[in-house]
Amino acid sequence: MQNIKTLVFGPIPLRRLGRSLGINNVPLKTCSYSCVYCQLGKTSHMLVKRQAFYKPEHVLMQVKRKINEIRSKGERIDYITFVPNGEPTLDVNIGKEISLLKLLGFPIAVITNASLLWQSDVRKDLMIADFVSLKVDAISQDLWRRINRPHKDLKLDIIFDGIKKFSETFRGILVSETMLIDDINYESELAEMANFLGSLSKIDKAYITVPTRPPTERWVKPAKEEIINAAFKKFSEKLGSKVEYLIGYEEDTFVSISDAEEDLLSITTVHPMRKEAVVEFLKKANADWKLIEKLLKESKLIELEYEGKKYYMRKPES
């Protein structure tokens, strides 16, 4: 299990949720997928069976502590977001955690790959969230297995059925994200993905996105402009104005709330930071680049490069 200090992190800038306080509610790289574009490396613990990782009361206590620190710094929170370094719905306590956190007065978001929505208990747990983002990267078995690399027990048609059932009853904001990467034949995929999303009872936004941070597999690059535009056209034919691009880098507005080193490591456990963002973070924390040099030397932080930009992320514990 990850260091307890990484359970709650931020606030961080998220392109669709503003200033988000993150909840890292599953152990490091515990997921039902091992996506080729994942910014946190290969999945080390492939699971589909839900488990208890933290006591919900402990999650609430850690969030309350962080909120008090954030308020003391004059910073704002727009959402409390379950956005861990794995799949959040593997946490069997997520429903109770959402219920407890809603009492704090902030909207609750869950960023999920949707692979467990075929389970009725997962749909029930997420029903009380205010915002749910789900993943639809492929419509065919072959491409799904190539891009998302799912757990062997998962079935794509059953997952789609779970997404449809969830869309029929969920009353919060429901969005989809489709990651497009280069050197993939999307010829028949885009129209079929558009048909599927258009068939849902409810969808508020369908985001088209590309990798913006160093991916797990080196061959992964952002899709070319013509593919991105083709996806937008196909999706718009079924969803109209609900389709949006989500292809830019978010703001470099990370802040240190308590201890600069602790905050930097907790954020980069889940959210690799571009060099420019790290520089700005250090400036606001009254720290300098010597901290980064120290963390690199101690092998707590690693430096990566992607599309001509340098990024920093916490080195996964063995």
Residue pairs with C-beta under 8 A, 6 or more apart in sequence:
1 27
1 28
1 53
2 24
2 27
2 28
2 85
2 269
2 317
3 317
4 62
5 262
5 265
5 266
6 24
6 265
6 266
6 269
6 270
7 23
7 24
7 25
7 54
7 59
7 62
8 21
8 22
8 23
8 24
8 59
8 62
8 63
8 65
8 66
8 266
9 21
9 22
9 24
9 263
9 266
9 267
9 269
9 270
9 271
10 19
10 20
10 21
10 22
10 66
10 267
11 19
11 20
11 21
11 22
11 70
11 75
11 76
11 77
11 255
12 19
12 20
12 22
12 254
12 267
12 271
13 19
13 20
13 250
13 251
13 252
13 253
13 254
14 20
14 79
14 81
14 83
14 250
15 246
15 248
15 250
16 133
16 175
16 205
16 207
16 246
17 78
17 79
17 81
17 109
17 131
18 78
18 79
19 75
19 76
19 77
19 78
19 79
19 253
20 77
20 78
20 79
20 80
20 81
20 83
20 109
21 63
21 66
21 67
21 70
21 77
21 79
21 80
21 81
21 106
22 81
22 83
22 84
22 267
22 270
22 271
23 59
23 63
23 80
23 81
23 82
23 83
23 84
23 88
23 97
23 101
24 83
24 84
24 85
24 266
24 269
24 270
25 53
25 54
25 59
25 82
25 84
25 88
25 91
25 94
25 97
26 53
26 84
26 85
26 86
26 87
26 88
26 90
26 91
27 45
27 53
27 86
28 44
28 85
28 86
28 269
28 316
28 317
29 40
29 41
29 42
29 43
29 44
29 45
29 85
29 86
29 316
30 43
30 44
30 45
30 47
30 86
30 87
30 90
31 43
31 45
31 46
31 47
31 86
31 87
31 90
31 113
32 46
32 47
32 48
32 87
32 90
32 113
32 115
32 116
32 150
32 151
32 154
33 43
33 87
33 113
33 115
33 148
33 149
33 150
33 151
34 42
34 43
34 46
34 148
34 149
34 216
35 113
35 137
35 147
35 148
35 149
35 179
35 216
36 146
36 147
36 149
36 181
36 215
36 216
36 217
36 219
36 220
37 147
37 179
37 181
37 211
37 215
37 216
37 217
37 220
38 215
38 216
39 211
39 213
39 214
39 215
39 216
39 271
39 272
39 313
40 85
40 216
40 270
40 272
40 313
40 316
41 216
41 316
42 216
43 86
43 149
44 316
45 86
46 151
47 87
47 90
47 151
48 90
48 115
48 116
48 151
48 153
48 154
50 89
50 90
50 91
50 92
50 116
50 119
50 121
50 122
51 90
51 91
51 92
52 91
52 92
52 93
53 91
53 93
54 91
54 93
55 93
56 93
56 96
56 97
56 100
57 100
59 93
59 97
59 100
59 101
60 97
60 100
60 101
63 80
63 101
63 104
64 104
66 257
67 77
67 104
69 257
69 258
70 76
70 77
70 257
73 255
73 257
75 255
75 257
77 106
78 106
78 107
79 106
79 107
79 108
79 109
79 130
79 131
80 101
80 104
80 106
80 107
80 108
80 109
81 108
81 109
81 110
81 111
82 88
82 94
82 97
82 98
82 108
82 109
82 110
82 111
82 112
83 109
83 111
83 270
83 271
84 270
85 269
85 270
87 112
87 113
87 115
87 116
88 94
88 110
88 111
88 112
89 110
89 112
89 116
89 117
89 122
89 125
89 126
90 116
91 97
94 110
94 125
94 126
95 121
95 124
95 125
95 126
95 128
98 108
98 110
98 125
98 126
98 128
98 129
99 128
101 108
102 108
102 128
107 130
107 131
108 128
108 129
108 130
108 131
109 129
109 130
109 131
109 132
109 133
110 126
110 129
110 131
110 132
110 133
111 133
112 126
112 132
112 133
112 134
112 135
113 134
113 135
113 148
114 134
114 135
114 136
114 159
114 162
114 163
115 150
115 151
115 154
115 159
116 122
116 162
117 123
117 126
117 134
117 159
117 162
117 163
117 165
117 166
118 155
118 158
118 159
118 161
118 162
119 162
122 162
123 162
123 165
123 166
123 169
126 132
126 166
126 170
127 169
127 170
127 171
129 172
130 172
130 173
131 172
131 173
131 175
132 166
132 170
132 172
132 173
132 174
132 175
133 175
133 176
133 177
133 207
134 163
134 166
134 174
134 175
134 176
134 177
135 148
135 176
135 177
135 178
135 179
136 163
136 176
136 177
136 178
136 193
136 196
136 197
137 143
137 144
137 147
137 148
137 178
137 179
138 144
138 146
138 147
138 148
138 156
138 189
138 193
139 189
139 192
139 193
139 196
140 188
140 189
140 192
141 156
143 184
143 189
144 150
144 156
146 184
147 179
147 181
147 184
150 156
160 196
163 200
164 199
164 200
164 201
166 174
167 174
167 200
167 201
167 202
167 203
168 201
168 202
170 202
173 204
173 205
174 200
174 202
174 203
174 204
175 203
175 204
175 205
175 206
175 207
176 197
176 203
176 205
176 206
176 207
177 207
177 209
177 246
178 193
178 206
178 207
178 208
178 209
178 231
178 235
179 209
179 210
179 211
180 186
180 208
180 209
180 210
180 222
180 223
180 227
180 228
180 231
181 210
181 211
181 220
181 221
181 222
181 223
182 220
182 221
182 222
182 223
182 224
182 227
183 219
183 221
184 223
186 223
186 227
186 230
186 231
190 230
190 231
190 234
190 235
191 234
193 231
193 234
193 235
194 234
194 235
194 237
194 238
194 239
195 238
197 203
197 206
197 235
197 238
197 239
198 238
198 239
203 239
203 242
204 242
205 242
205 243
205 244
206 235
206 239
206 242
206 243
206 244
207 244
207 245
207 246
208 228
208 231
208 232
208 235
208 243
208 244
208 245
208 246
208 247
209 245
209 246
209 247
210 222
210 223
210 228
210 247
211 220
211 221
211 222
211 306
212 222
212 247
212 248
212 249
213 272
213 274
213 306
213 311
214 272
214 304
214 305
214 306
214 311
214 313
215 306
221 307
222 247
222 307
223 231
228 245
228 247
232 243
232 245
235 243
236 243
249 274
252 274
252 276
252 277
252 280
252 281
253 280
254 267
254 273
254 277
254 280
254 281
255 263
255 281
255 284
255 285
256 263
256 264
256 281
256 284
256 285
256 287
257 263
260 281
260 282
260 285
260 286
260 287
260 291
261 291
261 295
263 285
264 273
264 278
264 281
264 291
264 295
264 301
265 295
265 300
265 301
265 314
267 273
268 301
268 312
268 313
268 314
269 313
269 314
272 304
272 311
272 312
272 313
273 281
273 311
273 312
273 313
274 309
274 310
274 311
275 309
275 310
275 311
275 312
278 292
278 312
279 289
282 288
282 289
282 291
282 292
292 301
292 312
295 301
296 302
296 303
299 315
300 314
300 315
301 312
301 313
301 314
301 315
302 312
302 313
302 314
302 315
303 310
303 311
303 312
304 310
304 311
304 312
304 313
305 311
